[in-house]
Structure formats: structure tokens, C-alpha cells
């Protein structure tokens, strides 16, 4: 397998965690979204129609969108399963994962922040306020879900699921952007627990071949 990835992309980070948890070998093909490599015509036409990262190639199969990739990996390589089969457990995991992937990430990713800065001409202070506002809105939702339904050292039980795979990169990015997250006690406890796990360590941005501080 080949993974088109950017070290600081939280969506790429999700897929790297999933691959590491499943013990699946892959080749990293870096795509620098800071310099616009994800918008190159050949990349968009032949690799990722979404003009982003990640993208996974598995034989003749090409797939973009991190949650779709992880669902594919779960179907092809079901151990350990990241999206439970039991209906209620599955729904809880997807509820939290989508609270992050659909509500927080889309309005705080690099292309949105650059549009605010380069097109709408907001100040750096306004851009940072935008980021912090949506992190707080989203993480408050995540914290309520964990307080109500979470169990065990992971989001939902004694093993990582898609919920943890989504949570850790989002928290890592928020911390990198200087957000204060101490009040989200459940989320931060899970983040600290996951950060000590070998698969999460291997998938971390600093461990990637294209890492740049």
C-alpha cells in the first residue's frame, strides 16, 4: 500500500494511526500542502479528486477521505476492528468521530485558515480567535459525549476505536495551535493514554519522513 500524506495533516494522521494499529506496512508518499502540491493537476486528476490528503493506493484501488479509507481498512483487515459491528457501539463511535471530522476539522483546516488570512484579510489575532472558538465549540461537544457514554481508558472501552483515531490528531493540532484544553478532562486523559501507545507514537507527525518543525 501507498499513502499520500502530509505530516501535520490530521486526516493523514488518522489513517497512519489506523494502519499502525492494524500492523499494515505501507509506503509514505509525502504531499506538501503548505506549498500547494495537493493542487497540482496531475495529483488531482490521477490520485485525489478532493485535492487534499490523505489518499491510499492498494493495488488497483485508490481512495481519498480518511473515514472512507479507515472503513475500507476495517473491511479488508478487520483485526483489530476500529468501527464496531454491534449497532449501538458502532453508532457511538461514529457519533464522536463525526463530531470531530464533520464539525471541527472542516472549518479549522489549513485551506480555511489561509482563505481567512489571504482572501478575507483577517488579522492574525482574528484568525487565532476563529480557530480557538471552533475548537472550544467542538471539544465541548466531544467532552459531553465522553462524559455521558465513554468508558475505559479509551473513548469507548478497553481498546482504541475510530473515535480515538479521530480524537488524538485533533487534540494534537489544537495544542500545536496554542489552544488551552485542560478543561476537557475526559478528552485529555484519553489523549495522554493514547500518546503512550506504540501505534499512536509511530503515526505522530514528528515520526514522519516529511516532518518539518
C-alpha positions in Angstrom: 0.0 0.0 0.0 1.0 3.6 -0.6 -0.2 6.5 1.5 -0.1 10.1 0.2 0.3 12.0 3.4 1.4 15.3 5.0 3.0 15.0 8.4 0.8 17.7 10.1 -2.4 16.8 8.4 -4.9 15.5 11.0 -6.7 13.5 8.3 -3.4 11.8 7.2 -2.6 11.3 10.9 -5.9 9.4 11.3 -5.1 7.0 8.6 -1.5 6.5 9.8 -2.8 5.5 13.2 -5.3 3.0 11.7 -2.5 1.5 9.6 -0.2 1.2 12.6 -2.9 -0.3 14.8 -3.5 -2.9 12.2 0.2 -3.5 11.6 -0.1 -2.9 7.9 3.1 -1.9 6.0 2.9 1.0 3.6 5.0 3.4 1.7 4.6 7.1 2.6 4.4 9.5 -0.4 4.7 13.0 1.1 2.5 15.7 -0.3 3.4 19.2 0.9 0.1 21.0 1.3 1.9 24.1 2.5 3.4 24.6 -0.9 0.4 23.5 -2.8 1.5 20.1 -4.1 -2.0 18.8 -3.3 -3.4 21.1 -6.0 -1.1 20.0 -8.8 -3.1 19.0 -11.9 -1.6 15.5 -12.1 -2.2 14.8 -8.4 -5.9 15.9 -8.5 -6.6 14.1 -11.8 -4.8 10.8 -11.0 -4.6 10.5 -7.2 -7.0 12.6 -5.2 -10.1 14.3 -6.7 -10.6 16.1 -3.4 -7.3 18.0 -3.9 -6.1 17.1 -0.5 -4.6 14.4 1.7 -4.7 11.6 2.5 -5.0 9.2 -0.4 -4.5 5.5 -0.2 -3.5 3.2 -3.1 -4.0 -0.6 -2.5 -3.3 -2.4 -5.7 -5.8 -1.1 -8.3 -7.8 0.6 -5.6 -7.4 4.4 -5.0 -9.4 6.1 -2.2 -9.4 9.5 -0.6 -11.2 10.8 2.5 -9.8 9.5 5.8 -13.0 8.0 7.2 -13.7 6.1 4.0 -10.1 4.8 4.0 -10.4 3.6 7.6 -13.7 1.9 6.8 -12.1 0.2 3.9 -9.2 -1.0 6.0 -11.6 -2.3 8.6 -13.4 -4.3 6.0 -10.2 -5.7 4.4 -8.2 -6.1 7.6 -10.7 -6.4 10.4 -8.3 -7.0 13.3 -8.3 -5.0 15.4 -11.6 -3.6 14.4 -11.9 0.2 14.7 -15.6 0.6 13.8 -17.6 -1.9 16.0 -20.1 -4.2 14.4 -22.6 -4.1 17.3 -25.1 -1.4 16.3 -25.1 0.8 19.4 -21.4 0.7 19.9 -20.9 1.5 16.2 -23.3 4.4 16.4 -21.5 5.8 19.5 -18.1 5.6 17.9 -19.3 7.2 14.7 -21.1 9.9 16.6 -17.9 11.1 18.3 -15.7 10.6 15.2 -18.1 12.6 13.1 -18.4 15.4 15.7 -14.6 15.8 15.1 -14.4 15.0 11.4 -17.5 16.9 10.3 -17.9 19.7 12.9 -14.4 20.7 14.0 -11.9 19.8 11.3 -13.5 21.3 8.1 -13.6 24.8 9.5 -10.2 24.8 11.1 -8.0 23.2 8.4 -5.2 24.9 6.5 -7.2 25.9 3.5 -9.9 27.6 5.5 -7.3 29.4 7.7 -5.5 30.6 4.6 -8.7 31.8 3.0 -9.4 33.9 6.1 -5.9 35.3 6.0 -5.2 35.7 2.3 -8.7 36.5 0.9 -10.7 37.9 3.7 -7.6 39.7 5.1 -8.4 39.0 8.8 -5.6 39.8 11.2 -3.5 37.0 12.8 -5.4 37.7 16.0 -8.8 37.3 14.4 -7.6 34.1 12.7 -6.4 32.7 16.0 -9.7 33.7 17.7 -11.6 31.9 14.9 -9.6 28.7 15.4 -10.0 28.8 19.2 -13.7 29.4 19.0 -14.4 26.4 16.9 -12.1 24.2 18.9 -13.9 25.2 22.0 -17.3 24.6 20.4 -16.3 21.2 19.1 -14.3 20.0 22.0 -17.2 20.9 24.4 -19.4 18.5 22.4 -16.7 15.8 22.5 -16.3 16.2 26.2 -20.1 15.9 26.8 -20.2 12.7 24.7 -17.3 11.2 26.6 -18.8 12.2 29.9 -22.2 10.6 29.0 -21.1 7.5 27.1 -17.4 7.0 27.4 -15.9 4.0 29.3 -12.5 2.6 30.0 -9.1 4.2 29.2 -10.1 4.8 25.5 -13.1 6.7 24.3 -15.4 3.6 24.4 -13.8 0.7 26.3 -10.6 -1.1 26.6 -9.3 -0.8 23.0 -8.9 2.1 20.6 -11.6 2.7 18.0 -12.2 5.2 15.2 -13.2 7.7 17.9 -9.7 7.6 19.4 -8.2 7.7 15.9 -10.1 10.9 15.3 -9.6 12.5 18.7 -5.8 12.3 19.0 -4.9 14.2 15.8 -7.5 16.9 16.6 -6.1 17.4 20.1 -2.5 17.4 18.8 -3.4 20.1 16.2 -5.2 22.2 18.8 -2.3 22.0 21.2 0.1 22.9 18.4 -2.0 26.0 17.7 -1.8 27.1 21.3 -5.3 26.2 22.5 -5.9 25.6 26.1 -7.6 22.2 26.5 -7.2 21.4 30.3 -10.9 21.8 30.9 -11.7 18.9 28.6 -10.6 16.4 31.2 -12.0 13.2 29.6 -10.6 14.0 26.2 -7.2 14.9 27.6 -6.9 11.8 29.7 -7.6 9.7 26.6 -5.1 11.7 24.6 -2.4 11.2 27.2 -3.2 7.5 27.3 -3.1 7.1 23.5 0.1 9.1 23.3 1.9 6.3 25.1 0.7 3.6 22.7 3.2 2.4 20.1 0.9 2.7 17.1 0.0 6.3 18.0 3.6 7.1 18.6 4.6 5.7 15.2 1.9 7.7 13.5 2.8 11.0 15.1 3.9 13.9 12.9 7.4 14.0 14.3 8.0 10.4 13.2 7.1 11.0 9.5 9.7 11.2 6.7 8.5 14.7 5.7 8.5 16.1 9.2 9.5 19.7 9.5 9.2 21.7 12.7 
